[in-house]
């Protein structure tokens, strides 16, 4: 249970951020889903971020493309499960960008399919994607920002704060701050 507390707190923080005013598509949800896939226990990795989305949607409201949105975040969680086995900064960045692209493709397809703004033709689908491009920039920026914040915060807490509390001497050795490495002694 202890292992799930910090990831759950970061996910709850993401829900709170989603409820606060923010620029269009500059949201923490993809970062939260990717983070959940990497750090939550496998049985919770996909359901907890979706449940968090659902809870925040109770306040924000539901819409006709919600299945496409949830589906894209489910895929983002699966990318997170893959990153769990291949964790590196490069894979986290590539996974984040893949999540942004998936979100753009899936949700805008949903807007075209179930909405009435665009004709149900190939030209209407292309028009839908073209008109969505200005929002894609914020999607990428928000996903990279929040993924960086969630992963960076968690790794900092896990590798710096918790180690320094549990084993201060190990922390000093790991950080190179032992007396042996002190250059100021005479």
Helices and strands as residue ranges (DSSP letters): H 2-19, H 29-39, H 42-45, H 47-60, H 66-85, H 89-114, H 122-156, I 157-161, H 162-166, H 168-175, G 179-181
